[in-house]
Amino acid sequence: MLYWLTALSDGGDFFNLFRYITFRAGGAFLTALVFGFIFGRPLIAVLRKRQGKGQPIRDDGPEGHFAKAGTPTMGGLLIVGALATSTVLWARLDNPFVWIVLGVTLSFALIGFADDYAKVSKQTTAGVPGKVRLLLGFLIAGIAAYFAAAYHPDPLQNQLAVPVLKDVLINLGVLFIPFSIIVIVGAANAVNLTDGLDGLAIMPVMIAGGTLGIIAYAVGRVDFTEYLDVHYVPGTGELLIFTAALFGGGLGFLWYNAPPAAVFMGDTGSLALGGALGAIAVATKHELVLAIVGGLFVVEALSVIIQVLYFKRTGKRVFLMAPIHHHYEKKGWAEPQIVIRFWIISLILAMIGLATLKVR
């Protein structure tokens, strides 16, 4: 919205700064951060009053989690509110990729909100039926994938870019949309599974989001794509503003989600943020890089899949408990120890993901 102030510029004054994506990204970050600090405490107070007993705790979960009983959920409203406000304020509203990613984020947030509301109101760990959530997720992701493909340059439409092998493009054809649906819905659910400890999910999301923001900025500039020898996707640079807002809103939320958490993000936040990461990856043609940058989420999801399949087949468990962060809890690791080590892993994976831009 503030980009329109460039109309007041004569080419060398203050208003000219609003032409620059990096300047507006900084503004988006600060706006989202301040939003989180200002509205965080009042939102937590409202959630605590409305929810009463807070988020229900699983009976079969780690023993230490019963101390968290009464902690309000739906804290994702703070992140999504900060993210949406900052993006609309600082991004170019004539950019289709901004609306695609923002639309996925808000839509998945609504699914998560409905799920959280059902859990809290009925005081049960079972919210909206899984099949309903998946069906809605598939529909939203399918629409997003269709429009993303429509706005991709002709040489890249329905193509899958392979990291490191810069000249390799795999023509998915009609399979591009189903593949993109898997990426977006898979990312949303993987982040959702990771959100099981105080501060565990939000920092890796911020790291992955920041990394994808750098990638989006790079692939949205002709000079950068020529130097790095990656595929040019016009317009994706504006997604740096979205990811900067995500980082700022995430920090504002982490202030209240740091152990011991005053609020949980709930499915409202985890589904929205995971869906956003998937949508950015599809928009920038870096779907496979997302699997590297978000490798922690991939491992968390795989641990659940492996556990379920192996138990159905043999009646035995591979892990003490899934997702895998609960396995380490059962082994006696302290919660902050698990969280910080997982943060470190996320940072390492982000560096590897960024390296794919240059490695040939």
VOLUMRO-295900 format. One record per residue (C-alpha): residue number from 1; residue in one letter; y, x, z. Coordinates in Angstrom, 2 decimals, m for minus. Layout:
volum num->NUM&residu->A&yy->Y&xx->X&zz->Z .
...
END
This chain:
volum num->1&residu->M&yy->0.00&xx->0.00&zz->0.00 .
volum num->2&residu->L&yy->2.44&xx->2.77&zz->0.95 .
volum num->3&residu->Y&yy->1.74&xx->4.40&zz->m2.41 .
volum num->4&residu->W&yy->4.22&xx->1.90&zz->m3.83 .
volum num->5&residu->L&yy->6.98&xx->3.88&zz->m2.10 .
volum num->6&residu->T&yy->6.64&xx->6.41&zz->m4.92 .
volum num->7&residu->A&yy->8.63&xx->3.95&zz->m7.03 .
volum num->8&residu->L&yy->11.65&xx->4.94&zz->m4.89 .
volum num->9&residu->S&yy->11.19&xx->8.63&zz->m5.67 .
volum num->10&residu->D&yy->13.26&xx->10.59&zz->m8.18 .
volum num->11&residu->G&yy->10.63&xx->13.34&zz->m8.26 .
volum num->12&residu->G&yy->11.55&xx->15.72&zz->m5.44 .
volum num->13&residu->D&yy->12.33&xx->13.71&zz->m2.31 .
volum num->14&residu->F&yy->10.35&xx->12.46&zz->0.70 .
volum num->15&residu->F&yy->8.92&xx->9.45&zz->m1.15 .
volum num->16&residu->N&yy->7.29&xx->11.79&zz->m3.65 .
volum num->17&residu->L&yy->4.87&xx->12.87&zz->m0.90 .
volum num->18&residu->F&yy->3.12&xx->9.51&zz->m1.20 .
volum num->19&residu->R&yy->1.83&xx->10.53&zz->m4.63 .
volum num->20&residu->Y&yy->m0.43&xx->13.11&zz->m3.01 .
volum num->21&residu->I&yy->m3.88&xx->12.02&zz->m1.88 .
volum num->22&residu->T&yy->m4.01&xx->14.75&zz->0.77 .
volum num->23&residu->F&yy->m0.76&xx->13.55&zz->2.37 .
volum num->24&residu->R&yy->m1.92&xx->9.96&zz->2.43 .
volum num->25&residu->A&yy->m5.33&xx->11.04&zz->3.78 .
volum num->26&residu->G&yy->m3.57&xx->12.70&zz->6.71 .
volum num->27&residu->G&yy->m1.60&xx->9.51&zz->7.31 .
volum num->28&residu->A&yy->m4.79&xx->7.44&zz->7.18 .
volum num->29&residu->F&yy->m6.49&xx->9.73&zz->9.70 .
volum num->30&residu->L&yy->m3.60&xx->9.54&zz->12.18 .
volum num->31&residu->T&yy->m3.19&xx->5.78&zz->11.72 .
volum num->32&residu->A&yy->m6.88&xx->5.11&zz->12.41 .
volum num->33&residu->L&yy->m6.89&xx->7.49&zz->15.39 .
volum num->34&residu->V&yy->m3.85&xx->5.85&zz->16.99 .
volum num->35&residu->F&yy->m5.33&xx->2.41&zz->16.23 .
volum num->36&residu->G&yy->m8.47&xx->3.39&zz->18.14 .
volum num->37&residu->F&yy->m6.55&xx->4.67&zz->21.15 .
volum num->38&residu->I&yy->m4.23&xx->1.65&zz->21.30 .
volum num->39&residu->F&yy->m6.77&xx->m1.14&zz->20.80 .
volum num->40&residu->G&yy->m9.86&xx->0.50&zz->22.29 .
volum num->41&residu->R&yy->m9.39&xx->m0.39&zz->25.94 .
volum num->42&residu->P&yy->m8.16&xx->m3.97&zz->25.33 .
volum num->43&residu->L&yy->m11.09&xx->m4.60&zz->22.96 .
volum num->44&residu->I&yy->m13.61&xx->m3.29&zz->25.50 .
volum num->45&residu->A&yy->m12.08&xx->m5.53&zz->28.17 .
volum num->46&residu->V&yy->m12.41&xx->m8.58&zz->25.90 .
volum num->47&residu->L&yy->m15.98&xx->m7.71&zz->24.91 .
volum num->48&residu->R&yy->m17.00&xx->m7.17&zz->28.53 .
volum num->49&residu->K&yy->m15.50&xx->m10.52&zz->29.53 .
volum num->50&residu->R&yy->m17.03&xx->m12.46&zz->26.63 .
volum num->51&residu->Q&yy->m20.46&xx->m10.83&zz->26.69 .
volum num->52&residu->G&yy->m21.09&xx->m10.83&zz->30.43 .
volum num->53&residu->K&yy->m24.41&xx->m8.98&zz->30.64 .
volum num->54&residu->G&yy->m23.65&xx->m6.90&zz->27.55 .
volum num->55&residu->Q&yy->m26.26&xx->m5.64&zz->25.11 .
volum num->56&residu->P&yy->m29.87&xx->m6.40&zz->26.11 .
volum num->57&residu->I&yy->m31.98&xx->m3.30&zz->26.84 .
volum num->58&residu->R&yy->m35.50&xx->m3.02&zz->25.39 .
volum num->59&residu->D&yy->m38.24&xx->m3.28&zz->28.01 .
volum num->60&residu->D&yy->m40.31&xx->m0.60&zz->26.26 .
volum num->61&residu->G&yy->m37.42&xx->1.87&zz->25.95 .
volum num->62&residu->P&yy->m36.86&xx->5.07&zz->27.92 .
volum num->63&residu->E&yy->m36.46&xx->4.46&zz->31.64 .
volum num->64&residu->G&yy->m32.99&xx->5.99&zz->31.74 .
volum num->65&residu->H&yy->m31.63&xx->3.30&zz->29.44 .
volum num->66&residu->F&yy->m31.86&xx->0.58&zz->32.08 .
volum num->67&residu->A&yy->m28.81&xx->2.17&zz->33.72 .
volum num->68&residu->K&yy->m26.87&xx->1.19&zz->30.59 .
volum num->69&residu->A&yy->m27.42&xx->m2.53&zz->31.24 .
volum num->70&residu->G&yy->m24.16&xx->m4.46&zz->31.13 .
volum num->71&residu->T&yy->m22.45&xx->m2.15&zz->28.63 .
volum num->72&residu->P&yy->m20.69&xx->m4.27&zz->25.99 .
volum num->73&residu->T&yy->m21.62&xx->m3.94&zz->22.32 .
volum num->74&residu->M&yy->m19.82&xx->m4.77&zz->19.04 .
volum num->75&residu->G&yy->m17.59&xx->m1.71&zz->19.51 .
volum num->76&residu->G&yy->m17.95&xx->m1.22&zz->15.78 .
volum num->77&residu->L&yy->m15.12&xx->m3.74&zz->15.48 .
volum num->78&residu->L&yy->m12.79&xx->m0.98&zz->16.66 .
volum num->79&residu->I&yy->m13.99&xx->1.47&zz->13.99 .
volum num->80&residu->V&yy->m14.02&xx->m1.08&zz->11.17 .
volum num->81&residu->G&yy->m10.61&xx->m2.44&zz->12.20 .
volum num->82&residu->A&yy->m9.07&xx->1.03&zz->12.25 .
volum num->83&residu->L&yy->m10.80&xx->1.98&zz->9.00 .
volum num->84&residu->A&yy->m9.80&xx->m1.14&zz->7.09 .
volum num->85&residu->T&yy->m6.20&xx->m1.13&zz->8.33 .
volum num->86&residu->S&yy->m5.66&xx->2.54&zz->7.48 .
volum num->87&residu->T&yy->m7.32&xx->2.29&zz->4.08 .
volum num->88&residu->V&yy->m5.29&xx->m0.74&zz->3.00 .
volum num->89&residu->L&yy->m2.11&xx->0.90&zz->4.29 .
volum num->90&residu->W&yy->m2.53&xx->4.33&zz->2.71 .
volum num->91&residu->A&yy->m4.86&xx->4.02&zz->m0.31 .
volum num->92&residu->R&yy->m3.95&xx->2.93&zz->m3.82 .
volum num->93&residu->L&yy->m4.91&xx->m0.73&zz->m3.98 .
volum num->94&residu->D&yy->m5.34&xx->m0.61&zz->m7.75 .
volum num->95&residu->N&yy->m8.31&xx->1.73&zz->m7.36 .
volum num->96&residu->P&yy->m11.66&xx->m0.08&zz->m7.88 .
volum num->97&residu->F&yy->m13.74&xx->2.43&zz->m5.93 .
volum num->98&residu->V&yy->m11.66&xx->1.86&zz->m2.81 .
volum num->99&residu->W&yy->m12.38&xx->m1.88&zz->m2.96 .
volum num->100&residu->I&yy->m16.07&xx->m1.35&zz->m3.73 .
volum num->101&residu->V&yy->m16.59&xx->0.89&zz->m0.68 .
volum num->102&residu->L&yy->m14.34&xx->m1.19&zz->1.56 .
volum num->103&residu->G&yy->m16.12&xx->m4.37&zz->0.43 .
volum num->104&residu->V&yy->m19.54&xx->m2.91&zz->1.30 .
volum num->105&residu->T&yy->m18.24&xx->m1.75&zz->4.68 .
volum num->106&residu->L&yy->m16.75&xx->m5.10&zz->5.68 .
volum num->107&residu->S&yy->m19.73&xx->m7.08&zz->4.35 .
volum num->108&residu->F&yy->m22.27&xx->m5.00&zz->6.26 .
volum num->109&residu->A&yy->m20.03&xx->m5.24&zz->9.33 .
volum num->110&residu->L&yy->m20.28&xx->m9.04&zz->9.11 .
volum num->111&residu->I&yy->m24.09&xx->m8.83&zz->8.95 .
volum num->112&residu->G&yy->m24.08&xx->m6.53&zz->11.96 .
volum num->113&residu->F&yy->m21.65&xx->m8.76&zz->13.85 .
volum num->114&residu->A&yy->m23.91&xx->m11.77&zz->13.32 .
volum num->115&residu->D&yy->m26.88&xx->m9.74&zz->14.56 .
volum num->116&residu->D&yy->m25.02&xx->m8.47&zz->17.64 .
volum num->117&residu->Y&yy->m23.71&xx->m11.95&zz->18.42 .
volum num->118&residu->A&yy->m27.22&xx->m13.41&zz->18.26 .
volum num->119&residu->K&yy->m28.55&xx->m10.72&zz->20.60 .
volum num->120&residu->V&yy->m25.76&xx->m11.07&zz->23.14 .
volum num->121&residu->S&yy->m25.56&xx->m14.87&zz->23.14 .
volum num->122&residu->K&yy->m29.33&xx->m15.28&zz->23.51 .
volum num->123&residu->Q&yy->m29.79&xx->m12.16&zz->25.68 .
volum num->124&residu->T&yy->m32.63&xx->m10.92&zz->23.52 .
volum num->125&residu->T&yy->m33.26&xx->m7.74&zz->21.52 .
volum num->126&residu->A&yy->m34.19&xx->m9.89&zz->18.50 .
volum num->127&residu->G&yy->m31.09&xx->m10.89&zz->16.54 .
volum num->128&residu->V&yy->m30.83&xx->m12.07&zz->12.95 .
volum num->129&residu->P&yy->m34.31&xx->m11.96&zz->11.32 .
volum num->130&residu->G&yy->m34.94&xx->m8.65&zz->9.55 .
volum num->131&residu->K&yy->m35.76&xx->m10.32&zz->6.23 .
volum num->132&residu->V&yy->m32.44&xx->m12.17&zz->6.25 .
volum num->133&residu->R&yy->m30.52&xx->m8.96&zz->6.98 .
volum num->134&residu->L&yy->m32.35&xx->m7.12&zz->4.21 .
volum num->135&residu->L&yy->m31.82&xx->m9.91&zz->1.69 .
volum num->136&residu->L&yy->m28.08&xx->m10.02&zz->2.38 .
volum num->137&residu->G&yy->m27.92&xx->m6.24&zz->2.28 .
volum num->138&residu->F&yy->m29.68&xx->m6.13&zz->m1.09 .
volum num->139&residu->L&yy->m27.27&xx->m8.72&zz->m2.49 .
volum num->140&residu->I&yy->m24.15&xx->m6.88&zz->m1.29 .
volum num->141&residu->A&yy->m25.45&xx->m3.49&zz->m2.41 .
volum num->142&residu->G&yy->m26.46&xx->m4.89&zz->m5.80 .
volum num->143&residu->I&yy->m22.97&xx->m6.27&zz->m6.45 .
volum num->144&residu->A&yy->m21.40&xx->m2.97&zz->m5.36 .
volum num->145&residu->A&yy->m23.76&xx->m0.95&zz->m7.57 .
volum num->146&residu->Y&yy->m23.01&xx->m3.16&zz->m10.58 .
volum num->147&residu->F&yy->m19.25&xx->m2.66&zz->m10.27 .
volum num->148&residu->A&yy->m19.59&xx->1.05&zz->m9.50 .
volum num->149&residu->A&yy->m21.60&xx->1.53&zz->m12.68 .
volum num->150&residu->A&yy->m19.05&xx->m0.49&zz->m14.64 .
volum num->151&residu->Y&yy->m16.22&xx->1.82&zz->m13.55 .
volum num->152&residu->H&yy->m18.14&xx->5.06&zz->m14.09 .
volum num->153&residu->P&yy->m17.29&xx->6.99&zz->m17.29 .
volum num->154&residu->D&yy->m19.57&xx->6.10&zz->m20.21 .
volum num->155&residu->P&yy->m21.51&xx->9.41&zz->m20.16 .
volum num->156&residu->L&yy->m22.37&xx->8.86&zz->m16.46 .
volum num->157&residu->Q&yy->m23.20&xx->5.15&zz->m16.49 .
volum num->158&residu->N&yy->m26.66&xx->4.48&zz->m15.04 .
volum num->159&residu->Q&yy->m27.25&xx->8.23&zz->m14.74 .
volum num->160&residu->L&yy->m28.60&xx->10.12&zz->m11.72 .
volum num->161&residu->A&yy->m26.97&xx->13.51&zz->m11.18 .
volum num->162&residu->V&yy->m29.17&xx->16.27&zz->m9.79 .
volum num->163&residu->P&yy->m27.54&xx->18.71&zz->m7.33 .
volum num->164&residu->V&yy->m27.58&xx->22.43&zz->m8.22 .
volum num->165&residu->L&yy->m28.97&xx->21.62&zz->m11.70 .
volum num->166&residu->K&yy->m25.50&xx->20.74&zz->m12.94 .
volum num->167&residu->D&yy->m26.44&xx->19.88&zz->m16.53 .
volum num->168&residu->V&yy->m29.33&xx->17.60&zz->m15.60 .
volum num->169&residu->L&yy->m28.75&xx->13.85&zz->m15.77 .
volum num->170&residu->I&yy->m31.63&xx->11.41&zz->m15.36 .
volum num->171&residu->N&yy->m31.07&xx->8.16&zz->m17.23 .
volum num->172&residu->L&yy->m32.21&xx->5.41&zz->m14.86 .
volum num->173&residu->G&yy->m31.15&xx->2.62&zz->m17.21 .
volum num->174&residu->V&yy->m31.81&xx->m0.77&zz->m15.66 .
volum num->175&residu->L&yy->m33.27&xx->0.98&zz->m12.60 .
volum num->176&residu->F&yy->m29.87&xx->2.34&zz->m11.58 .
volum num->177&residu->I&yy->m28.89&xx->m0.79&zz->m9.67 .
volum num->178&residu->P&yy->m32.22&xx->m1.07&zz->m7.75 .
volum num->179&residu->F&yy->m31.97&xx->2.65&zz->m6.97 .
volum num->180&residu->S&yy->m28.39&xx->2.24&zz->m5.72 .
volum num->181&residu->I&yy->m29.46&xx->m0.72&zz->m3.60 .
volum num->182&residu->I&yy->m32.07&xx->1.48&zz->m1.92 .
volum num->183&residu->V&yy->m29.44&xx->4.18&zz->m1.30 .
volum num->184&residu->I&yy->m26.88&xx->1.81&zz->0.25 .
volum num->185&residu->V&yy->m29.27&xx->m0.38&zz->2.26 .
volum num->186&residu->G&yy->m31.35&xx->2.64&zz->3.24 .
volum num->187&residu->A&yy->m28.28&xx->4.49&zz->4.53 .
volum num->188&residu->A&yy->m27.14&xx->1.42&zz->6.49 .
volum num->189&residu->N&yy->m30.48&xx->0.99&zz->8.22 .
volum num->190&residu->A&yy->m30.96&xx->4.72&zz->8.81 .
volum num->191&residu->V&yy->m27.63&xx->4.94&zz->10.67 .
volum num->192&residu->N&yy->m28.60&xx->1.79&zz->12.56 .
volum num->193&residu->L&yy->m31.83&xx->3.46&zz->13.74 .
volum num->194&residu->T&yy->m29.93&xx->6.59&zz->14.77 .
volum num->195&residu->D&yy->m27.56&xx->4.64&zz->17.02 .
volum num->196&residu->G&yy->m29.68&xx->4.83&zz->20.17 .
volum num->197&residu->L&yy->m27.84&xx->7.25&zz->22.47 .
volum num->198&residu->D&yy->m24.23&xx->7.54&zz->23.60 .
volum num->199&residu->G&yy->m22.26&xx->9.32&zz->20.87 .
volum num->200&residu->L&yy->m25.35&xx->10.12&zz->18.80 .
volum num->201&residu->A&yy->m24.59&xx->8.17&zz->15.62 .
volum num->202&residu->I&yy->m20.81&xx->8.33&zz->15.36 .
volum num->203&residu->M&yy->m20.35&xx->12.10&zz->15.11 .
volum num->204&residu->P&yy->m22.99&xx->12.62&zz->12.37 .
volum num->205&residu->V&yy->m21.41&xx->9.68&zz->10.49 .
volum num->206&residu->M&yy->m18.00&xx->11.35&zz->10.77 .
volum num->207&residu->I&yy->m19.43&xx->14.67&zz->9.60 .
volum num->208&residu->A&yy->m21.25&xx->13.06&zz->6.66 .
volum num->209&residu->G&yy->m18.21&xx->10.93&zz->5.83 .
volum num->210&residu->G&yy->m15.88&xx->13.92&zz->5.90 .
volum num->211&residu->T&yy->m18.24&xx->15.87&zz->3.66 .
volum num->212&residu->L&yy->m18.51&xx->13.02&zz->1.16 .
volum num->213&residu->G&yy->m14.72&xx->12.71&zz->1.26 .
volum num->214&residu->I&yy->m14.34&xx->16.34&zz->0.18 .
volum num->215&residu->I&yy->m16.89&xx->15.76&zz->m2.57 .
volum num->216&residu->A&yy->m15.09&xx->12.59&zz->m3.69 .
volum num->217&residu->Y&yy->m11.79&xx->14.46&zz->m3.86 .
volum num->218&residu->A&yy->m13.40&xx->17.28&zz->m5.85 .
volum num->219&residu->V&yy->m15.18&xx->15.09&zz->m8.41 .
volum num->220&residu->G&yy->m12.03&xx->13.00&zz->m8.85 .
volum num->221&residu->R&yy->m10.01&xx->15.97&zz->m10.13 .
volum num->222&residu->V&yy->m10.46&xx->17.43&zz->m13.60 .
volum num->223&residu->D&yy->m9.50&xx->20.98&zz->m12.56 .
volum num->224&residu->F&yy->m11.94&xx->21.02&zz->m9.62 .
volum num->225&residu->T&yy->m14.81&xx->19.61&zz->m11.67 .
volum num->226&residu->E&yy->m14.27&xx->22.19&zz->m14.39 .
volum num->227&residu->Y&yy->m14.26&xx->25.03&zz->m11.87 .
volum num->228&residu->L&yy->m17.25&xx->23.73&zz->m9.89 .
volum num->229&residu->D&yy->m19.08&xx->22.53&zz->m13.00 .
volum num->230&residu->V&yy->m19.75&xx->19.06&zz->m11.58 .
volum num->231&residu->H&yy->m19.39&xx->15.65&zz->m13.22 .
volum num->232&residu->Y&yy->m15.88&xx->14.20&zz->m13.33 .
volum num->233&residu->V&yy->m15.58&xx->10.65&zz->m11.97 .
volum num->234&residu->P&yy->m11.96&xx->9.46&zz->m12.38 .
volum num->235&residu->G&yy->m10.53&xx->7.60&zz->m9.40 .
volum num->236&residu->T&yy->m12.96&xx->8.74&zz->m6.72 .
volum num->237&residu->G&yy->m10.38&xx->11.06&zz->m5.18 .
volum num->238&residu->E&yy->m8.84&xx->8.05&zz->m3.42 .
volum num->239&residu->L&yy->m12.03&xx->7.78&zz->m1.34 .
volum num->240&residu->L&yy->m10.80&xx->10.81&zz->0.62 .
volum num->241&residu->I&yy->m8.32&xx->8.41&zz->2.23 .
volum num->242&residu->F&yy->m11.15&xx->6.08&zz->3.21 .
volum num->243&residu->T&yy->m13.20&xx->8.91&zz->4.73 .
volum num->244&residu->A&yy->m10.14&xx->10.29&zz->6.55 .
volum num->245&residu->A&yy->m9.63&xx->6.85&zz->8.07 .
volum num->246&residu->L&yy->m13.32&xx->6.77&zz->8.97 .
volum num->247&residu->F&yy->m12.96&xx->10.14&zz->10.72 .
volum num->248&residu->G&yy->m9.88&xx->9.03&zz->12.64 .
volum num->249&residu->G&yy->m11.39&xx->5.68&zz->13.63 .
volum num->250&residu->G&yy->m14.60&xx->7.44&zz->14.60 .
volum num->251&residu->L&yy->m12.77&xx->9.83&zz->16.91 .
volum num->252&residu->G&yy->m10.91&xx->6.93&zz->18.50 .
volum num->253&residu->F&yy->m14.22&xx->5.17&zz->19.10 .
volum num->254&residu->L&yy->m15.96&xx->8.31&zz->20.38 .
volum num->255&residu->W&yy->m13.34&xx->8.54&zz->23.13 .
volum num->256&residu->Y&yy->m14.91&xx->5.41&zz->24.62 .
volum num->257&residu->N&yy->m18.48&xx->6.00&zz->23.41 .
volum num->258&residu->A&yy->m18.85&xx->9.48&zz->24.92 .
volum num->259&residu->P&yy->m21.49&xx->9.62&zz->27.71 .
volum num->260&residu->P&yy->m21.52&xx->7.50&zz->29.77 .
volum num->261&residu->A&yy->m20.47&xx->5.04&zz->27.08 .
volum num->262&residu->A&yy->m17.97&xx->2.30&zz->27.93 .
volum num->263&residu->V&yy->m19.01&xx->0.46&zz->24.76 .
volum num->264&residu->F&yy->m21.73&xx->0.59&zz->22.08 .
volum num->265&residu->M&yy->m20.88&xx->0.32&zz->18.38 .
volum num->266&residu->G&yy->m23.76&xx->m2.12&zz->17.86 .
volum num->267&residu->D&yy->m25.03&xx->m3.18&zz->14.47 .
volum num->268&residu->T&yy->m21.44&xx->m4.17&zz->13.65 .
volum num->269&residu->G&yy->m20.58&xx->m0.49&zz->13.43 .
volum num->270&residu->S&yy->m23.83&xx->1.19&zz->12.44 .
volum num->271&residu->L&yy->m24.62&xx->m1.04&zz->9.46 .
volum num->272&residu->A&yy->m21.01&xx->m0.90&zz->8.24 .
volum num->273&residu->L&yy->m20.74&xx->2.88&zz->8.48 .
volum num->274&residu->G&yy->m24.15&xx->3.52&zz->6.95 .
volum num->275&residu->G&yy->m23.39&xx->1.16&zz->4.10 .
volum num->276&residu->A&yy->m20.08&xx->2.95&zz->3.54 .
volum num->277&residu->L&yy->m21.81&xx->6.34&zz->3.25 .
volum num->278&residu->G&yy->m24.27&xx->4.93&zz->0.72 .
volum num->279&residu->A&yy->m21.52&xx->3.29&zz->m1.32 .
volum num->280&residu->I&yy->m19.46&xx->6.51&zz->m1.46 .
volum num->281&residu->A&yy->m22.53&xx->8.44&zz->m2.61 .
volum num->282&residu->V&yy->m23.15&xx->5.93&zz->m5.41 .
volum num->283&residu->A&yy->m19.49&xx->5.92&zz->m6.45 .
volum num->284&residu->T&yy->m19.28&xx->9.72&zz->m6.63 .
volum num->285&residu->K&yy->m22.69&xx->10.17&zz->m8.32 .
volum num->286&residu->H&yy->m23.95&xx->12.17&zz->m5.33 .
volum num->287&residu->E&yy->m26.79&xx->9.95&zz->m4.17 .
volum num->288&residu->L&yy->m29.23&xx->12.85&zz->m3.78 .
volum num->289&residu->V&yy->m26.68&xx->14.96&zz->m1.91 .
volum num->290&residu->L&yy->m26.37&xx->12.12&zz->0.61 .
volum num->291&residu->A&yy->m30.02&xx->12.73&zz->1.52 .
volum num->292&residu->I&yy->m29.01&xx->16.30&zz->2.45 .
volum num->293&residu->V&yy->m25.69&xx->15.59&zz->4.14 .
volum num->294&residu->G&yy->m27.19&xx->12.61&zz->5.98 .
volum num->295&residu->G&yy->m30.50&xx->14.39&zz->6.55 .
volum num->296&residu->L&yy->m30.44&xx->13.51&zz->10.24 .
volum num->297&residu->F&yy->m30.43&xx->9.81&zz->9.37 .
volum num->298&residu->V&yy->m33.27&xx->10.38&zz->6.89 .
volum num->299&residu->V&yy->m35.39&xx->12.05&zz->9.59 .
volum num->300&residu->E&yy->m34.65&xx->9.25&zz->12.07 .
volum num->301&residu->A&yy->m35.71&xx->6.61&zz->9.53 .
volum num->302&residu->L&yy->m38.81&xx->8.55&zz->8.46 .
volum num->303&residu->S&yy->m39.91&xx->8.93&zz->12.08 .
volum num->304&residu->V&yy->m39.99&xx->5.14&zz->12.42 .
volum num->305&residu->I&yy->m41.80&xx->4.65&zz->9.10 .
volum num->306&residu->I&yy->m44.40&xx->7.31&zz->9.93 .
volum num->307&residu->Q&yy->m44.90&xx->5.93&zz->13.43 .
volum num->308&residu->V&yy->m45.44&xx->2.35&zz->12.23 .
volum num->309&residu->L&yy->m47.74&xx->3.24&zz->9.33 .
volum num->310&residu->Y&yy->m49.83&xx->5.69&zz->11.37 .
volum num->311&residu->F&yy->m50.17&xx->3.25&zz->14.28 .
volum num->312&residu->K&yy->m51.27&xx->0.42&zz->11.97 .
volum num->313&residu->R&yy->m53.85&xx->2.69&zz->10.37 .
volum num->314&residu->T&yy->m55.25&xx->4.49&zz->13.45 .
volum num->315&residu->G&yy->m53.95&xx->2.69&zz->16.52 .
volum num->316&residu->K&yy->m52.42&xx->5.98&zz->17.67 .
volum num->317&residu->R&yy->m48.86&xx->7.31&zz->17.72 .
volum num->318&residu->V&yy->m47.45&xx->10.44&zz->16.08 .
volum num->319&residu->F&yy->m44.39&xx->10.48&zz->18.35 .
volum num->320&residu->L&yy->m44.09&xx->9.54&zz->22.01 .
volum num->321&residu->M&yy->m41.55&xx->6.97&zz->20.82 .
volum num->322&residu->A&yy->m39.61&xx->6.32&zz->17.63 .
volum num->323&residu->P&yy->m36.92&xx->6.84&zz->16.40 .
volum num->324&residu->I&yy->m37.32&xx->10.54&zz->17.01 .
volum num->325&residu->H&yy->m34.42&xx->10.91&zz->19.46 .
volum num->326&residu->H&yy->m36.41&xx->8.76&zz->21.90 .
volum num->327&residu->H&yy->m39.37&xx->11.13&zz->21.42 .
volum num->328&residu->Y&yy->m37.28&xx->13.95&zz->22.85 .
volum num->329&residu->E&yy->m36.08&xx->11.71&zz->25.66 .
volum num->330&residu->K&yy->m39.71&xx->11.07&zz->26.57 .
volum num->331&residu->K&yy->m40.31&xx->14.83&zz->26.50 .
volum num->332&residu->G&yy->m37.68&xx->15.26&zz->29.19 .
volum num->333&residu->W&yy->m34.62&xx->16.34&zz->27.21 .
volum num->334&residu->A&yy->m31.34&xx->15.21&zz->28.75 .
volum num->335&residu->E&yy->m29.35&xx->12.71&zz->26.68 .
volum num->336&residu->P&yy->m26.31&xx->15.01&zz->26.16 .
volum num->337&residu->Q&yy->m28.68&xx->17.81&zz->25.11 .
volum num->338&residu->I&yy->m30.23&xx->15.65&zz->22.38 .
volum num->339&residu->V&yy->m26.86&xx->14.34&zz->21.21 .
volum num->340&residu->I&yy->m25.15&xx->17.73&zz->20.92 .
volum num->341&residu->R&yy->m28.15&xx->19.37&zz->19.23 .
volum num->342&residu->F&yy->m28.30&xx->16.54&zz->16.70 .
volum num->343&residu->W&yy->m24.56&xx->17.03&zz->16.08 .
volum num->344&residu->I&yy->m25.21&xx->20.70&zz->15.35 .
volum num->345&residu->I&yy->m27.99&xx->19.79&zz->12.92 .
volum num->346&residu->S&yy->m25.65&xx->17.35&zz->11.15 .
volum num->347&residu->L&yy->m23.00&xx->20.03&zz->10.77 .
volum num->348&residu->I&yy->m25.50&xx->22.49&zz->9.30 .
volum num->349&residu->L&yy->m26.74&xx->19.88&zz->6.82 .
volum num->350&residu->A&yy->m23.14&xx->19.09&zz->5.84 .
volum num->351&residu->M&yy->m22.55&xx->22.76&zz->5.01 .
volum num->352&residu->I&yy->m25.69&xx->22.80&zz->2.88 .
volum num->353&residu->G&yy->m24.55&xx->19.63&zz->1.12 .
volum num->354&residu->L&yy->m21.13&xx->21.12&zz->0.35 .
volum num->355&residu->A&yy->m22.81&xx->24.26&zz->m0.98 .
volum num->356&residu->T&yy->m24.43&xx->22.19&zz->m3.74 .
volum num->357&residu->L&yy->m20.97&xx->21.83&zz->m5.30 .
volum num->358&residu->K&yy->m20.84&xx->25.51&zz->m6.11 .
volum num->359&residu->V&yy->m24.47&xx->26.65&zz->m6.32 .
volum num->360&residu->R&yy->m25.75&xx->26.72&zz->m9.89 .
END
